[in-house]
């Protein structure tokens, strides 16, 4: 009889944009309100942290499973913000995230518990970001302007589909 390992009780997903890959800071005139708000948050991150060793995490979620169920005992958070690394770009040193509880099937989450879980989200994201870095260094922007990556395809924040 083979026993499968239990699924992870914490599931973290995010899209990562190295801020050093952003070539322009202007927001396209035809950007939606959602794109404008995200671009403004990226601009603020660049203003606060700079572009070196700084990554913008977006389209992100963290799910905690407190029971042996995909339905019961689940808290789902969404987050967006910045991860900063050490000088070698190998380890997460700081995360600054806006975290929101978007759903739960626990029968109610007291405010104090929700705040504690939000801190656990930040901790889990830092750990997952270390795994992300260990899996392969995020690519530096190409020196050849003719080589377009998804992050630089349109030359700035608008090119990030923000």
C-alpha positions as CSV (number, residue, x, y, z in Angstrom):
1,X,0.0,0.0,0.0
2,X,1.4,3.4,-1.1
3,X,0.5,6.4,0.9
4,X,0.6,9.7,-1.0
5,X,2.0,12.7,0.8
6,X,-0.7,15.1,2.0
7,X,-1.3,18.2,-0.2
8,X,0.2,21.4,1.0
9,X,-1.8,23.2,3.6
10,X,-0.6,26.6,2.3
11,X,-0.8,27.3,-1.4
12,X,0.9,30.5,-2.7
13,X,0.8,31.7,-6.3
14,X,2.0,35.0,-7.8
15,X,3.1,36.7,-11.0
16,X,6.5,38.4,-10.5
17,X,7.7,41.5,-12.3
18,X,11.3,42.5,-11.8
19,X,11.1,46.3,-11.5
20,X,14.4,46.6,-13.3
21,X,12.6,45.3,-16.4
22,X,10.3,48.3,-16.6
23,X,11.7,50.8,-19.1
24,X,9.0,53.5,-19.0
25,X,6.9,54.8,-16.1
26,X,4.1,56.5,-18.1
27,X,0.7,55.0,-18.0
28,X,-1.0,54.5,-21.4
29,X,-3.9,56.9,-22.0
30,X,-6.2,54.0,-22.9
31,X,-5.4,52.0,-19.8
32,X,-8.4,50.7,-17.8
33,X,-9.0,51.9,-14.2
34,X,-7.6,48.6,-12.9
35,X,-4.5,49.0,-15.1
36,X,-4.0,52.6,-13.9
37,X,-4.2,51.6,-10.2
38,X,-1.7,48.8,-10.7
39,X,0.6,51.0,-12.7
40,X,0.4,53.7,-10.0
41,X,1.3,51.0,-7.3
42,X,4.3,50.0,-9.4
43,X,5.4,53.6,-9.8
44,X,5.1,54.0,-6.0
45,X,7.1,50.8,-5.5
46,X,9.9,52.1,-7.8
47,X,9.8,55.5,-6.0
48,X,10.1,53.8,-2.6
49,X,12.4,51.0,-3.3
50,X,14.1,51.6,-6.6
51,X,14.4,48.9,-9.3
52,X,17.4,46.9,-8.2
53,X,16.6,43.7,-6.2
54,X,12.9,44.7,-6.1
55,X,10.1,42.6,-7.5
56,X,6.4,43.5,-7.9
57,X,4.1,40.6,-7.0
58,X,0.7,40.7,-8.6
59,X,-2.2,38.4,-9.6
60,X,-1.4,36.7,-6.3
61,X,-3.2,34.5,-3.8
62,X,-2.5,32.5,-0.7
63,X,-4.8,29.7,0.5
64,X,-4.7,28.1,3.9
65,X,-6.4,24.7,4.3
66,X,-7.2,23.9,8.0
67,X,-9.1,20.7,7.3
68,X,-8.7,17.7,5.0
69,X,-11.0,19.3,2.5
70,X,-10.8,21.6,-0.5
71,X,-14.1,23.2,0.6
72,X,-14.3,23.3,4.4
73,X,-11.8,25.1,6.6
74,X,-10.3,27.2,3.9
75,X,-9.2,30.9,4.0
76,X,-8.3,32.5,0.7
77,X,-6.3,35.7,0.6
78,X,-5.2,37.9,-2.3
79,X,-2.2,40.1,-2.2
80,X,-0.1,42.5,-4.2
81,X,3.1,44.3,-3.4
82,X,6.9,44.2,-3.3
83,X,9.5,41.6,-2.5
84,X,13.1,42.7,-2.0
85,X,16.2,40.5,-2.1
86,X,19.7,40.4,-0.7
87,X,22.6,42.0,-2.5
88,X,23.2,38.7,-4.4
89,X,19.5,38.5,-5.5
90,X,19.4,35.0,-3.9
91,X,17.2,35.4,-0.7
92,X,14.1,37.4,0.1
93,X,14.9,40.0,2.7
94,X,11.6,41.8,2.9
95,X,8.0,41.7,1.6
96,X,5.7,44.7,1.7
97,X,2.2,43.4,0.7
98,X,-1.3,44.6,0.7
99,X,-3.2,41.4,1.8
100,X,-7.0,40.9,1.8
101,X,-9.1,38.0,3.0
102,X,-11.4,37.4,0.0
103,X,-13.2,34.2,1.2
104,X,-13.4,31.7,4.0
105,X,-15.3,28.5,4.8
106,X,-14.4,28.4,8.5
107,X,-17.7,29.7,9.9
108,X,-16.2,33.2,10.5
109,X,-12.8,34.5,11.2
110,X,-12.3,36.8,14.2
111,X,-10.5,40.0,13.4
112,X,-7.5,39.1,15.6
113,X,-7.2,35.7,13.8
114,X,-7.5,37.4,10.5
115,X,-4.7,39.8,11.3
116,X,-2.5,36.9,12.5
117,X,-3.2,35.1,9.2
118,X,-2.3,38.2,7.2
119,X,1.1,38.1,8.9
120,X,1.3,34.4,8.1
121,X,0.6,35.2,4.4
122,X,3.5,37.6,4.4
123,X,5.8,35.0,5.9
124,X,4.6,32.3,3.5
125,X,5.2,34.6,0.5
126,X,8.7,35.3,1.7
127,X,9.4,31.5,1.9
128,X,7.8,30.9,-1.5
129,X,9.8,33.8,-3.0
130,X,13.0,32.1,-1.8
131,X,11.9,28.9,-3.6
132,X,11.2,31.0,-6.7
133,X,14.7,32.5,-6.6
134,X,16.3,29.1,-6.0
135,X,14.4,27.6,-9.0
136,X,16.1,30.1,-11.3
137,X,17.2,33.7,-11.1
138,X,14.7,36.1,-12.6
139,X,16.0,37.3,-15.9
140,X,17.7,40.7,-16.3
141,X,16.4,42.9,-19.1
142,X,17.9,42.1,-22.4
143,X,20.5,44.7,-23.6
144,X,19.1,44.2,-27.2
145,X,16.0,46.3,-27.5
146,X,14.8,44.0,-30.4
147,X,14.5,41.1,-28.0
148,X,11.2,41.6,-26.3
149,X,10.2,39.7,-23.2
150,X,6.6,39.8,-21.9
151,X,7.6,42.4,-19.3
152,X,9.1,44.8,-21.8
153,X,7.1,44.0,-24.9
154,X,5.4,47.3,-25.0
155,X,8.2,49.3,-23.3
156,X,6.7,50.2,-20.0
157,X,4.0,49.7,-17.5
158,X,1.3,49.4,-20.2
159,X,3.4,46.5,-21.6
160,X,3.0,44.6,-18.3
161,X,-0.8,44.4,-18.8
162,X,-1.2,46.2,-15.6
